[in-house]
Amino acid sequence: MNNKYIKNVYIENDKIYIKSDEELSKLVLFSPKVLLKVNCFENAIDLQEIIKNNWCFFGEKSQFILCNDDEETTSLRLNQMKTMGENYICKGFNLKIGKQMYVVDIFVNGENEVELIIEKYKDESSSYFEIDTSYIRENFLHIKGQLKGYEELEANHNKSCGTEDMKAKLMIYDRNQENLEVNPSEVQGETLWFKIHIDQVPRSIEGNVNTLLIIEDRVLDVKFKEEVRFQKIKYEDEQGMKNLIVKSEEKTKSLVFHINGKLAIAPIIKRMSYEDGNIIINGNLNATIDVFQVPGVETVIKLSAADNSIIIANSLDVVQGSFSYVISSEEIGDIKRAFSGEWNLKIEMLEDNEILVSEDISYKNSEDDIILSEMIRGGRDNILLKAYLTEVEKKLALSVESEINIDQILSIYVGKNKLKIKYRTKENVDKLLNSRLIKTNVATASRELTCNKVVKKGKKTYVCHYKCDNVKAFVDEMLLKGVTLYTQVDTQEFKNVVSEINRYSIFFSKYDIVQSSKKYKNLCLKLYNDIFLKCPVKKKRVLFESFLGRNVSGNPKYVYNYFVEQGLDKKYELIWILNNTEDEVIGRAKKVKRKTLKYYHYMATAGYWVFNARQADEIIKRPEVSYLQTWHGTPYKTLGNDMFNASMPGVRDVNDYKEKFYRNSRRWDYLIAQNDYSAEIFKRAFSFDKVMLPYGYPANDVLYKGNNEKYINELKDKFNLPKDKKVVMYAPTWREDNFYRKGHYKMTMELELDKMMKALGDEYILILRMHYLIANTINVSDYAGFVYDLSQGCDIQELYLVSDVMITDYSSTMFDYANLRRPMVFFAYDLDKYTNDLRGAYFSLPEVAPGPVVKTTEAVIESLENISKVKEEYREKEEAFYNKFCHLDDGYAAKRVYETVFK
């Protein structure tokens, strides 16, 4: 700070006068915590005005340096002057503002700078505002409190301050002189209510933003009755991401808003060892601030599989910045079974499940590439464990794998009572194959097949032959739950788990093999374009397809069922397009395998298409064809033109996605909407200008016609569900960040099934309906009798009917299930991220949801334990939700669709 010299300074008539050779117009009072700009007229500053305008910056004792602030801030220094006493120019000047007395001292410090000390004369009363109720809802902080020492305060001021017309306000201020004044939303005697919008809290600098209560001209501290720490609110300014934490000050319990953007950690491992089958990790966190004793902050160590398919997180005990973590031999086996290969390690700090900071882990000696290398032997699962530093970033990683690792099942050939499976390994096994020292057994949950012949195909590829009774059942089980592979090398055995089998790698005949080839596909497309598209269109031929042939489901299924129920399958030629032609279909429909020669022929010659998903660009819609797009749900998540992000399978660029979507939707002639809300969104999001059918969804017809005890009991028998317990269905949505590469999806089960079973197992069972992309990755074998995984091969409309309660999140299942007027719980553990960072949403779920929106398993359990109370509490919201989204569903949607499109 530069200097500016003056001749004299003194106090007179509540003003500070400064003698100088030049006029001073811009002065400031400077302290390490605050910079107060003050008016200077004829080289005099008014103390009354300074304190009145900046009262909130004057605590019990405030100390400032007097500075000039013209082009740059310069401290005022006395040139030649004898000071009174020691260095004091003025000591003990009394200043009264309203009913508050201040004492002002002016002195010269050792640098000859002019300093002011302004001390508040302490009132003998102990009055303050005590908060007894506080919560954050929809970005508002709500507080209710009592005036403590109210009688004394009233007596001292000779008038009532506890009436409803008293002049009270809450002042929220930071040391940059930014402040927010909030009037009470309600006053009853000594009780005051305030509602504070979080976004309006001053955020100009980091640190604490303080609060005071002003009544008339008196200032009271604002304190919590007990220690409080609210949720963290993330926001971004020009300096980057920051956190706003609402809490009580540690010593005084005063209400403060803490702005923090500086938390950082640099975890480093000091020692890593393998002892008695356990990995022991010791290290330091090296955090920039001490947050370990702050309530609500949790430190975790996170292991992530190299492909991010699996994440394991465990709490970490931190004592004075040091931590110790043990991975037991059992956990090592679990890690290997979850993912064989490289695991990356991070340490994260979380608050209310929100990540504050996340960092890779370093090692004390970055020259050591390999830190540990151990062979762990245990039964049929021999594990090679390595701890090492990554090549470029030198960050700690673990490798947990077998010496022999099956990288991929390339193909499965199914014959009569036999199987041939082609494997590829990570390692070069050429010598083992040549010496015939390697073979692989394959096992499902129910049985194991022993390899009886090995045929070498390459240095890393080989085919194993197996004998197998009831081969179809074995293959179906493989598809449903994956397989375990036991690779024998001489006298050792290594275990690999393949949790997902690619359906298209399974061949039941030579014709299947031919159909999977590129030559066959090219031939089909050539015949399609050159011949089939020139054949006449048959107006009575109707194609049905659901989710690109995945199954018989959704709106296409129930439009088709209407045809059958009305005997129209005798009048029309009905054809179902399926990936698996063994799927059951009622009525007289033909079943055609997708992407075969017959498929392309029927696509070219059918008069009607009834689909619920978009078709590939290679398919051409002829003018004579009527295309009924039934769609598959009322939108909560943004669609088409409304999307700002598209991290979905196979999608990298959102604008490219929108362009493809637009081209695809040009083919649609009719589009079904469940409600008027959907119809408006579809018109905009799909740029749809043809025939909108706001008729309700045909798939929901069964929720009206089948909602009876007899049919529901038949469905429970069909799904092997007990009839003496209530049924809860968990049906979460697809999250765009669950996708990381084609055919591979990450999905952690955030709903903690062990807690659910312990708390609810006596009264409830839980059925899972997971998204089809990750359904194969869910293993519920530890929860037999409580959890029923019905994710695959089950009609969700039938699951709605057997469920007494549904747990969902952002899924469009909420709009269908609402037709039953049964309770729902919304487990939205990632609400902010999902609606802001991923896909975006059309409305606020907490505002509209016809049930509680919760973020933890414990809150889900509490809602289910009090489900009758929840049902009553949300009765009005349920009614509003039903009226907005289900007003067109009545059991006759398929009839209306048929009469409009086909008659």
BELDAFEN-V713609 format. One record per residue. N is the residue number from 1. NEAR is the number of other C-alpha atoms within 10 Angstrom. Layout:
N;NEAR
N;NEAR
This chain:
1;7
2;10
3;14
4;15
5;17
6;18
7;14
8;17
9;19
10;13
11;19
12;10
13;10
14;16
15;15
16;16
17;19
18;20
19;17
20;16
21;9
22;8
23;12
24;18
25;16
26;17
27;23
28;21
29;20
30;20
31;15
32;9
33;11
34;14
35;17
36;18
37;18
38;19
39;15
40;18
41;13
42;11
43;18
44;20
45;20
46;18
47;19
48;16
49;15
50;16
51;15
52;12
53;13
54;13
55;12
56;20
57;20
58;14
59;11
60;11
61;14
62;14
63;19
64;20
65;22
66;21
67;26
68;21
69;17
70;12
71;7
72;10
73;17
74;18
75;25
76;22
77;22
78;21
79;14
80;11
81;12
82;12
83;13
84;12
85;10
86;9
87;15
88;16
89;20
90;18
91;15
92;13
93;14
94;14
95;19
96;13
97;13
98;11
99;11
100;14
101;14
102;20
103;16
104;21
105;18
106;25
107;22
108;20
109;13
110;8
111;9
112;18
113;19
114;24
115;24
116;19
117;17
118;24
119;20
120;18
121;15
122;11
123;11
124;8
125;12
126;13
127;20
128;19
129;26
130;24
131;22
132;13
133;13
134;17
135;13
136;16
137;10
138;10
139;11
140;15
141;16
142;16
143;20
144;20
145;20
146;21
147;21
148;16
149;14
150;20
151;15
152;14
153;21
154;14
155;11
156;13
157;13
158;9
159;9
160;14
161;21
162;22
163;12
164;15
165;10
166;13
167;14
168;21
169;19
170;20
171;18
172;23
173;23
174;25
175;22
176;17
177;16
178;14
179;19
180;15
181;17
182;16
183;16
184;19
185;13
186;12
187;17
188;12
189;14
190;17
191;19
192;23
193;18
194;20
195;18
196;21
197;15
198;16
199;12
200;12
201;18
202;20
203;21
204;14
205;14
206;16
207;17
208;21
209;24
210;22
211;23
212;22
213;21
214;19
215;16
216;13
217;13
218;14
219;20
220;18
221;18
222;27
223;22
224;21
225;16
226;11
227;16
228;16
229;15
230;19
231;17
232;19
233;15
234;16
235;12
236;10
237;9
238;5
239;7
240;8
241;12
242;20
243;20
244;24
245;18
246;23
247;20
248;22
249;19
250;11
251;7
252;12
253;19
254;24
255;26
256;23
257;26
258;20
259;22
260;16
261;19
262;14
263;15
264;16
265;20
266;15
267;24
268;21
269;19
270;14
271;14
272;18
273;14
274;17
275;10
276;7
277;14
278;15
279;19
280;15
281;16
282;15
283;21
284;19
285;21
286;15
287;15
288;11
289;10
290;11
291;15
292;17
293;11
294;11
295;12
296;15
297;16
298;22
299;24
300;18
301;21
302;21
303;21
304;20
305;22
306;17
307;17
308;18
309;19
310;17
311;19
312;15
313;15
314;12
315;14
316;18
317;16
318;18
319;12
320;12
321;15
322;16
323;17
324;16
325;17
326;15
327;14
328;16
329;17
330;12
331;13
332;19
333;17
334;11
335;22
336;25
337;18
338;18
339;24
340;22
341;19
342;20
343;25
344;21
345;21
346;20
347;24
348;22
349;23
350;16
351;17
352;14
353;15
354;19
355;13
356;20
357;15
358;19
359;18
360;20
361;23
362;22
363;21
364;12
365;14
366;14
367;10
368;12
369;16
370;13
371;18
372;16
373;15
374;13
375;14
376;16
377;14
378;12
379;9
380;13
381;20
382;20
383;24
384;19
385;22
386;17
387;21
388;19
389;22
390;16
391;8
392;6
393;10
394;18
395;20
396;23
397;25
398;23
399;23
400;24
401;26
402;22
403;19
404;23
405;19
406;24
407;17
408;14
409;18
410;16
411;20
412;22
413;18
414;19
415;16
416;12
417;12
418;15
419;21
420;19
421;21
422;20
423;19
424;21
425;16
426;13
427;14
428;14
429;19
430;16
431;11
432;15
433;21
434;12
435;8
436;15
437;14
438;20
439;23
440;27
441;18
442;21
443;19
444;18
445;13
446;7
447;9
448;16
449;18
450;16
451;19
452;12
453;13
454;20
455;15
456;17
457;14
458;13
459;16
460;17
461;23
462;22
463;23
464;21
465;21
466;19
467;15
468;18
469;12
470;10
471;16
472;16
473;11
474;20
475;19
476;12
477;17
478;23
479;18
480;20
481;19
482;20
483;21
484;19
485;20
486;22
487;24
488;17
489;17
490;11
491;7
492;14
493;23
494;23
495;26
496;23
497;19
498;20
499;19
500;19
501;22
502;14
503;15
504;12
505;16
506;19
507;19
508;14
509;12
510;11
511;9
512;15
513;16
514;13
515;17
516;16
517;10
518;10
519;10
520;16
521;16
522;11
523;11
524;21
525;18
526;12
527;15
528;24
529;16
530;11
531;12
532;20
533;19
534;11
535;12
536;12
537;20
538;17
539;16
540;14
541;18
542;26
543;27
544;25
545;25
546;23
547;18
548;17
549;21
550;16
551;23
552;23
553;20
554;24
555;28
556;28
557;24
558;20
559;22
560;28
561;20
562;20
563;20
564;17
565;11
566;10
567;13
568;16
569;19
570;13
571;10
572;16
573;18
574;23
575;22
576;26
577;26
578;23
579;19
580;15
581;16
582;9
583;13
584;10
585;16
586;10
587;16
588;15
589;19
590;13
591;21
592;21
593;16
594;19
595;18
596;17
597;19
598;15
599;20
600;20
601;18
602;21
603;24
604;24
605;23
606;23
607;22
608;23
609;22
610;23
611;26
612;24
613;15
614;16
615;15
616;10
617;10
618;9
619;14
620;14
621;18
622;16
623;10
624;14
625;21
626;21
627;22
628;23
629;24
630;26
631;22
632;21
633;20
634;23
635;20
636;20
637;18
638;18
639;21
640;22
641;19
642;17
643;18
644;17
645;19
646;21
647;17
648;20
649;17
650;13
651;12
652;12
653;13
654;17
655;16
656;12
657;18
658;20
659;12
660;15
661;19
662;17
663;11
664;16
665;17
666;14
667;20
668;21
669;18
670;21
671;24
672;26
673;25
674;29
675;22
676;18
677;14
678;17
679;20
680;14
681;21
682;23
683;14
684;14
685;18
686;19
687;15
688;20
689;14
690;13
691;13
692;17
693;23
694;21
695;23
696;25
697;31
698;29
699;26
700;27
701;23
702;16
703;22
704;15
705;12
706;16
707;16
708;11
709;11
710;9
711;15
712;19
713;16
714;12
715;16
716;17
717;12
718;10
719;15
720;10
721;19
722;15
723;12
724;9
725;15
726;17
727;22
728;22
729;24
730;22
731;23
732;22
733;15
734;18
735;17
736;16
737;17
738;19
739;21
740;17
741;13
742;8
743;13
744;17
745;21
746;19
747;22
748;14
749;11
750;13
751;17
752;11
753;17
754;13
755;13
756;21
757;20
758;10
759;16
760;18
761;18
762;11
763;13
764;21
765;23
766;27
767;22
768;21
769;22
770;22
771;17
772;12
773;16
774;19
775;20
776;19
777;20
778;17
779;12
780;13
781;11
782;10
783;15
784;11
785;13
786;25
787;21
788;19
789;20
790;17
791;20
792;16
793;13
794;16
795;17
796;20
797;19
798;18
799;23
800;25
801;22
802;25
803;22
804;17
805;22
806;26
807;23
808;21
809;26
810;23
811;20
812;18
813;22
814;24
815;19
816;24
817;24
818;22
819;21
820;17
821;16
822;16
823;24
824;29
825;25
826;25
827;24
828;21
829;18
830;14
831;18
832;13
833;12
834;18
835;19
836;12
837;12
838;19
839;22
840;19
841;18
842;13
843;14
844;12
845;19
846;16
847;10
848;13
849;21
850;28
851;24
852;21
853;23
854;19
855;19
856;16
857;17
858;15
859;15
860;19
861;17
862;13
863;21
864;23
865;14
866;10
867;17
868;11
869;12
870;19
871;20
872;12
873;14
874;17
875;16
876;12
877;16
878;22
879;14
880;15
881;20
882;21
883;14
884;14
885;21
886;24
887;15
888;19
889;23
890;18
891;18
892;19
893;25
894;24
895;16
896;14
897;24
898;14
899;9
900;11
901;15
902;11
903;6
